[in-house]
Amino acid sequence: MELTLFVVLAVIAVIAAAGVVLSKKAANSALFLLLNFCTLAGLYILLNAQFIAVAQVIIYAGAIVVLFLFVVMLLSPGKEEGKDRKPYAKIFAVFLAVLMLVEVGYVLFTGILGGTPGQYTPEKIAEVGNVQAIGQVLFTDFLLPFELASVLLLVGIVGAVVLAKREL
């Protein structure tokens, strides 16, 4: 059952990702992106990472796709079609694609993804829960980066308020 659900979600995710890239309309690309994010959340649930799945839906499927749609609707990208195309852009894109393919092949064939066993085994995570395990790691091992990220977000919010105040 799990394998079947995994294959179905993975196939839908790949089709949605192809739809994002191949769709001619930006709004359709955003909807394919939303579908992709939701299927990835389903894959996270299959991996018993419920917190990450909820964060995926709230942050990416909710906020990022809505932001993307706002930008698409405000800028109306169809009017700019065909302007200012650089002749070397396709060559550079193909080079980057080949480079990424080489990197993925290197990682897959050298076994770098194996990792090392940590203190949080699946049994311990099942015992304390996903959210508690994530909180424990964030507030012990990664406290300084977590606090720096919160200060960075606060600076961004204050900057947005200051810029909005000037326009009023």
N, C-alpha and C positions, 0 to 999 in steps of 0.2 A: 504493500500500500504506500509506504513512504517513498520507495523508489519510483513508483509510478507518478506520485505527486511531484517528486523532484524533477523528473523528466518533463512532465507537462509544464511546470513553472519555468524550467530552464529554456524550453523551446519557445514559450511565450516571451520570455525575457530577450532572447536572441532575435526573435522576429520584431519585437518592439524596438530594440536597439537599431536594427536595420531600418525600421520605419522612421526613426529619428533622423538618421543620416540621409535616407533616400527620398524623404518627403519633400515636395517642392514648396509647400506652404508652411510657414513658420508656426502657425497655430496648430496644424496637424502634427508637426514635430513635437510641440509641447505636450500634446495629448498622448503621443506615443511614449514620450519621456515619463509622463505620469503613470502609464501602464507598466513601463519598465521598473520604475521605483516600487510600485505596488507588488509586482512579482518578486522583486528582490526582498521585500519585506516578508513575503511568504517563504522564501528560501531561508531567511534568518529564523523564522519560526520553526522550520524543520530542523535547524541546527540548535534548537533550544536556546536561542538568544532573543528572548521576547523583548527585552529592553531596547536592543538595537533595532528590532523590527518596528517598534512603536516610534522610536526616534527617526527612523527612515521615513515613515509615513508622515509624521508631523513636520519634520524639518524639510525633507527633500520633496516629497509628494505634495505637501501643503504649501510651504513658504516659497521654495525655490521655483516650482512650476508656476505659482501665481505671479511671482516677481517676473519671471520670463514672459508670461502672457501679457502683463502690464507693459513691459518694454516693447514687445512686439506690436501691441495695439497702439502705443503712443508714437513709435517711430515709423510705422508702416514701411517695412523694408522692401516692398515690391517696387517702390518708386526709384530706388537706387540701383536696380538690377542692371548689370552689365557695365557699370561705370568703373573706371580706374582699376582694371585688372592687370596685374603684373604678369609678364610672360614666364617668369621663373617660379611662380607660386606653385604650379602643379608639380614641377620637378622637385621643389623643396618638400612638398607634401608627400610625394612618393618616397623620397629619401627618409623622411621621418617615419613613415609607415614601415619601411623595411628595417629601420633601426629598432623600432618597437618590436617587430617580429623576431629579430635577432635576440633582443633582450629577453623576451618571453621564452624563447627556445633555450637560451642559456640557463635561465632560472629553472626551467622544467627538467633539463637534462643533467644539471649538476647537483640537484637535490638540495638546493639552498632552502627551500620551503619547509624542510623537515623541522627545523627549530630545535629548541631544547626544552625538556620538561620543566615546568614551573611549579610553584607551590599550590596553584589552584588546579586541582584535578577535577574531572567531571563529577566525581563523587562528592567532593567538598562543595562545589558550586551547587549541586542538587541539594546538599544539606543546608546551606545558608541562603541560597537564592541568587539569581543573576544580579539584581539591583544592589543587594548588599555587597556582593563580591566586587562589582564595579566601583561602588562608593568606597570600599576599603582600599582598593588600589589607587583611586584618584586622590584620596585624602591622606595617603601615607607615602607611597612611592612617587607620585606625580603631583604633590601639593603645589610646588612653586610654578610649574607650567600651567596648572589649573588656575591658580590665582592670577598669573600674568594674562591668561586668556580672558578672565573676567574683567580685569582692568582695561584690556584692549577693547572689549565690547562696551564698557562704560564710556571710554573715550569716544568711540564711534557714536554712541547715543547722544552724548553731550554735543559733539560736533554737528550732528544732524539737527538737534534742537536749535543750536546757535545759527546755523545756516537758514533754518526755517523762520526764525525770529527776524532775521534781517530782511527777508522778503515780505513780511507783514508790515 
